[in-house]
Amino acid sequence: MAGSPEPTKPLFGLILVPLLRIYNPQSDNSMQTVLITGASSGFGKASAKYFQEQGWQVAATMRNTDKADELNDLDNVLVTPMDVTNPET
């Protein structure tokens, strides 16, 4: 169609899903959880470390988990492979 905008490619990178709460019936506290993509380096990695330091449960995703050595050593950080361009991951 004339005048229709070109379809754009999706932007990939950091996804923050902050306001999920995990309830632990063993305690009266609940822990906030954040999902971060692109956590192997740069802003994603810095964000994962920041939220972990603030006491959040962090789900840190990246295409190549071989780059996750530093994040693997942190408490309350789950490192898992995910490629946002591949629906099967």
ChimeraX attribute file (.defattr): number of C-alpha atoms within 10 A of each C-alpha:
attribute: neighborCount
match mode: 1-to-1
recipient: residues
	/A:1	5
	/A:2	4
	/A:3	5
	/A:4	6
	/A:5	7
	/A:6	7
	/A:7	6
	/A:8	6
	/A:9	6
	/A:10	8
	/A:11	7
	/A:12	11
	/A:13	14
	/A:14	17
	/A:15	15
	/A:16	16
	/A:17	13
	/A:18	15
	/A:19	10
	/A:20	13
	/A:21	14
	/A:22	12
	/A:23	12
	/A:24	10
	/A:25	8
	/A:26	6
	/A:27	7
	/A:28	7
	/A:29	11
	/A:30	13
	/A:31	15
	/A:32	18
	/A:33	22
	/A:34	22
	/A:35	18
	/A:36	25
	/A:37	25
	/A:38	24
	/A:39	29
	/A:40	24
	/A:41	13
	/A:42	9
	/A:43	15
	/A:44	21
	/A:45	21
	/A:46	14
	/A:47	21
	/A:48	28
	/A:49	19
	/A:50	13
	/A:51	19
	/A:52	20
	/A:53	13
	/A:54	9
	/A:55	13
	/A:56	21
	/A:57	23
	/A:58	27
	/A:59	20
	/A:60	29
	/A:61	26
	/A:62	23
	/A:63	18
	/A:64	14
	/A:65	17
	/A:66	9
	/A:67	13
	/A:68	19
	/A:69	11
	/A:70	10
	/A:71	22
	/A:72	15
	/A:73	9
	/A:74	15
	/A:75	13
	/A:76	18
	/A:77	20
	/A:78	14
	/A:79	20
	/A:80	17
	/A:81	16
	/A:82	18
	/A:83	15
	/A:84	17
	/A:85	10
	/A:86	8
	/A:87	7
	/A:88	7
	/A:89	10
